Amino acid sequence: MAYKFKPNKGVTKRFKVSKTGKIKHRHEMNSHLRSGRSGNLKRRLGRAGVLSETQAKNMRRYMGVGKLKPAKVAHERALAAADTDATE
């Protein structure tokens, strides 16, 4: 009998997967001592960040969503856009 894959629940709780497969995360440096940081930095840290594709590939594997590939989706969209431009 084969091994049943079990996704890493800790990774699943800390990251969210976008529709195309990009991995969104919360920024660090948000818990305490924020008064010493500029407003611009605090605003930027409040928004979700996107993991680099090299790290995101591993996180998708841990989460069990390996079929989503954002680079492939972007490539297919670019091809479709070029095809519509060529037909017009």
C-alpha positions in Angstrom: 0.0 0.0 0.0 1.3 3.4 -0.9 2.0 6.3 1.5 -0.8 8.7 1.8 0.4 12.3 1.4 -0.5 14.5 4.4 -0.2 18.2 3.9 1.6 20.4 6.4 -1.2 22.1 8.4 1.2 24.7 9.8 2.1 25.9 6.3 -1.6 25.9 5.3 -2.5 28.2 8.2 0.3 30.7 7.5 0.0 31.0 3.7 -2.9 31.6 1.3 -2.8 30.5 -2.4 -4.1 32.8 -5.0 -6.2 31.6 -7.9 -3.2 31.3 -10.2 -1.0 29.7 -7.6 1.0 32.5 -6.1 1.6 32.2 -2.4 0.6 35.2 -0.2 1.9 35.7 3.3 1.8 38.2 6.2 4.9 40.3 6.8 7.1 39.9 9.9 8.0 42.9 12.2 4.3 43.6 13.0 4.0 42.3 16.6 5.6 45.0 18.8 7.8 48.0 18.9 6.0 49.5 15.9 6.2 53.1 17.2 9.9 53.3 16.1 9.0 52.5 12.5 7.8 55.0 9.9 4.2 55.2 8.7 5.2 54.3 5.2 6.9 51.0 6.4 3.9 50.1 8.6 1.5 50.6 5.7 3.6 48.4 3.5 4.0 45.7 6.1 0.2 45.6 6.6 -0.4 44.5 3.0 0.1 40.9 2.1 3.4 39.9 0.5 4.0 37.4 -2.3 6.7 34.7 -1.9 9.4 34.4 -4.6 8.7 31.5 -7.0 11.6 29.4 -5.7 10.2 29.3 -2.2 6.6 29.2 -3.3 7.2 26.0 -5.2 8.2 24.2 -2.0 5.3 25.7 0.0 2.8 24.5 -2.7 4.3 21.1 -2.3 3.9 21.2 1.5 0.3 22.4 1.1 -0.6 19.8 -1.5 -1.5 22.2 -4.3 1.3 21.3 -6.7 -0.8 21.5 -9.8 -1.0 25.3 -9.7 1.8 27.0 -11.6 1.6 30.8 -11.8 4.4 31.1 -14.4 2.6 28.8 -16.7 -0.7 30.7 -16.2 1.1 34.0 -17.0 2.7 32.5 -20.1 -0.7 31.2 -21.4 -2.3 34.6 -20.8 0.5 36.3 -22.7 0.1 33.9 -25.6 -3.7 34.4 -25.6 -3.2 38.2 -25.6 -0.7 38.0 -28.5 -3.1 35.8 -30.4 -5.9 38.3 -30.1 -3.6 41.1 -31.1 -2.6 39.2 -34.2 -6.1 38.5 -35.3 -7.2 42.1 -35.0 
